[in-house]
Amino acid sequence: MPQQGRRHRAGQTRDRLLVDSGRVVGVAAGSDEVRAHTVVIATGGFGANPDLLKQHYDRTTPAGDWLWYIGADSSRGDALGLAKQINAQIIGRNRGLLLLAPDFGPGLDVYLPGWLVVVNQRGHRFFDEMSPYSTTETAIRAQDGPVYAIFDDAAKHAAQRSNALRRRGNNSRGSQTSSNSNG
């Protein structure tokens, strides 16, 4: 809730920062300017911008066409563009959470399914596949090289059918879901 003397301009796209004597003093879009003692830019990240992902989160590159993003389409990295305009230092690369998704298409599952076994390049299991998703990327990054998901054709087709039914159910409630399944 805004406190007295504070103005919030949510949902508005700004095209530049206003700078006075080396200090950010506001934001602007065209001729509309908003000046303030403190400026907070909350643009929602850059996960929906493939070019910025390659530049600032290149750990995602090996996923290729299998990479998909969970979040708002409006998270396009506007803050990074504004910062670049004033030569601000941008720090922190490869920060985020990558998930191993077993369902052959976009979908968020907290755990990997029981039918999936994950091994490293030596063919060794290296973590409990039923561990929560928040620990998966760390375990995978600790391996020297690629990891592989082992499953049979019946499990793959069952997962694809299950996802198709789930998408159909979500779409009937007004949600939109896309698939990146390759077969």
VENQUIVEN-V434130 format. One record per backbone hydrogen bond with DSSP energy under -1.0 kcal/mol. CO is the residue of the C=O (numbers start at 0). NH is the residue of the N-H. Records with the same first field share a line. If there is no record, write none. Layout:
CO = NH ; NH
This chain:
2 = 5
15 = 27
17 = 24
19 = 22
22 = 19
24 = 35
25 = 17
26 = 33
27 = 14 ; 15
28 = 31
31 = 28
33 = 26
44 = 76
45 = 48
48 = 52
49 = 53
50 = 54
51 = 55
52 = 56
55 = 93
56 = 59
57 = 60
59 = 62
60 = 63
62 = 65
63 = 66
71 = 74
73 = 75
74 = 47
76 = 80
77 = 81
78 = 82
79 = 83
80 = 84
82 = 87
83 = 86
109 = 132
112 = 115
116 = 149
118 = 147
119 = 122
123 = 119
127 = 130
128 = 111
131 = 134
134 = 138
135 = 139
136 = 140
137 = 141
139 = 142
142 = 144
147 = 118
149 = 116
151 = 155
152 = 156
153 = 157
154 = 158
155 = 159
156 = 160
157 = 161
158 = 162
159 = 163
160 = 164
161 = 165
162 = 166
163 = 167
164 = 168
165 = 169
166 = 170
167 = 171
169 = 174
170 = 173
